[in-house]
Amino acid sequence: MLELLTPRRVAVLGASESPIKAGGRPIAYMRRHGFQGDIYPVNPKRAEVQGLPSYPSLRDLPQAPDLVVISLAGSEVDDAVAQCIEVGARGAVIYSSGFAELGQEGLLAQQALVRRAREAGLRLIGPNTQGVANFQTGAILSFSTMINECPPQDGSIAIVSQSGAGAAIVYGGLRRQGLGVRYMVATGNEADVNVAGTVRGLLEDPSLRLILMYAESLRDPDLLAEAAALSAARDVPILAVKAGRTRAGQLTASSHTGAMASEDALADAFLRQRNIIRMRDFDELVEYAQLFERRERPKGGKVVAISNSGATCVLAADAAEQNGLALGEFTDADAQALRAVLPPYVAARNPIDMTTALLGQPAIYGEALRTVAASTAAHGIFAGFPIGGEGYDMPYFAQQTADFVAANGVPVAVSAVQDWVAAAFRTRGVPVFNSEFRAVRGLALLAAYEAGRAAAQPAAFSGATPGAAGAAWDEPASLALLSQAGLPVMRHRVCRQPEDIAAAFEELQMPVVLKGVSADITHKSDHGLVRLGAHTVDQGHEAWRDYQEVLDGLKAGFGGLLVAEQSRGDFELAVGAHWDATFGPVVMVGQGGVLVEAYQDMQFLVAPFTEAQALAAISRLAIARGFAATRGLPAVDTQALAAMLVTLGQWFAQQNGAFLSVDANPVLVSRTAAPVLVDAVVIPQGAQA
């Protein structure tokens, strides 16, 4: 990818004399911003374009171009790509629209274009792209108007976006903050080059510090996972906005896990596990870039707040709790050291409310920062300056903050609502936000990133693609398979004939559960095929007769009676696995029972994953608030539950697509015993589509 973004010779097909037209802007930008290579305008109707010689076609150029901009009507792109191949270009940036974005016919044309290019080794960016830019070299092959509005400055940030407008919005926001940008890549339709591949390629630049990413779909998760691993190794954070939050009809509705595993939920799980920090929108990408682009990293989740406003201190404390940070506690020695630098009317506790002390003694702010850094109470510092005016030396406070960060390596986030106050900090490279919550959230996101980077990341899955669903297995077969996989299954016996019932009652402890067996019925309780609290063989025979009658009425097969020891649990969970077309093996855990869809309390994990990641997913469940020890009751063994999820994920991935989904609902979770599966359905893959 870097080779495409560092061309020495650039040709522009459809070159325009006008610097405001798409075919004219890249020429104007490159000439204005210091591109040292050769620019070849191609326009058979002109002998000269913007003071440069113009050529009738690519075949007439003095040398083969490395990269070609195609700014032509969609109907002319096929011939343009043929010319690129003929002259030996390495890549083409296709501005032209009229392809996959218009429907099936356009998609077929686009696919034909890609096949031809790939056979010849030509890489395509687009079509339907606003282009790419390398602001270090001046190779600006983009027609974005934002580059006119916000002149470029080289920096250590890369922007990778499916949307050209999105890339421009982020670029403009960064430049207005005074942050430099190295690369801006809009991938458009992603016929060939996509977001994942671009991110992976840009990480080869050793001076890059941050990648900002926008994607509407994650088309190559294995490659993005590879990029994330390199990101962690090199400490180059990836902040991402993932849009496109719905997907209907892709997953089988016969599976709880499949039906609830929306594309967005799986993308969220994938990004979280790969330590790609998900942002809500472009504004957040821009806002938090200033913090992540720096090199300071918190070594934990403790924060100290300091301000000249009591209200700001209270809001910062609230924000810390809301974002999962802890207010650091000062030891007696820490407090004594603080009292030595603070006026007697300023309490040596966290948050530190400086009140009016900074008016007459501005130097104590820096002394307080250094004292806090010497304690064990702060992995990050929030500094709030809600009001600045006469008597407050804001440039001095800003310089003290910058000097402190440089000397101690502790991240600091400042909140300031007045533009001139914010500017004082921003010009000194100190991250500044317009609210206490946003500043503290930034520290929390940074702490989460650093914790995730330190954790070992399993390799991405790369395997079979799903086929069509086969017929669901009945419950006995499903339970047997999951037991063989190492999952805890209730004690039970399967009665295929009425004569088997007495033996089952002899072997199992009472009371027992009686279930009708049918591969045609997924949700047995909906049809009265489950009875609890049975103690006698006669109850077993009665259930056999009743279930056979019900299933005959439903025209469903009857496979006998499942007799199981009636397990008890304090909580009911649903656990499942699904083979997703994009992400491969996915595991779900959530609140279970007959209302599983209504609760919508679930988390997803993309296999493989670690026990720590499984524990984190469990902790995010609303039902998990009840797992803690309370009122003399012991806590649920969440590690046993996490280990079960890891076992399921590993086994399901090893099946390499043989099964479309597994549903275990309910899984009974007890405070005093290991979790146990009491119902399950396995759906195999059918014939490949």
Secondary structure, 3 states (H helix, E strand, C coil): CCCCCCCCEEEEECCCCCCCCCCCHHHHHHHHCCCCCEEEEECCCCCEECCEECECCHHHCCCCCCEEEECCCHHHHHHHHHHHHHHCCCEEEECCCCCHHHCHHHHHHHHHHHHHHHHHCCEEECCCCCEEEECCCCEEEECCCHHHHCCCCCCCEEEEECCHHHHHHHHHHHHHCCCCCCEEEECCCCCCCCHHHHHHHHCCCCCCCEEEEEECCCCCHHHHHHHHHHHHHHCCCEEEEECCCCCCCCCCCCCHHHHHCCHHHHHHHHHHHCCCEEECCHHHHHHHHHHHCCCCCCCCCEEEEEECCHHHHHHHHHHHHHCCCEECCCCHHHHHHHHCCCCCCCCCCCCEECCCHHHHCCHHHHHHHHHHHHCCCCCEEEEECCCCCCCCCHHHHHHHHHHHHHHHCCCEEEECCCHHHHHHHHCCCCCEECCHHHHHHHHHHHHHHHHHHHCCCCCCCCCCCCCCECCCCCHHHHHHHHHHCCCCECCEEEECCHHHHHHHHHHCCCCEEEEECCCCCCCHHHHCCEEEEECCHHHHHHHHHHHHHHHHHCCCCCCCEEEEECCCCCEEEEEEEEEECCCEEEEEEEECCCCHHHHCCEEEEECCCCHHHHHHHHHCCHHHHHCCCECCECCCCHHHHHHHHHHHHHHHHHCCCCEEEEEEEEEEECCCCCCEECCEEEEEECCCC
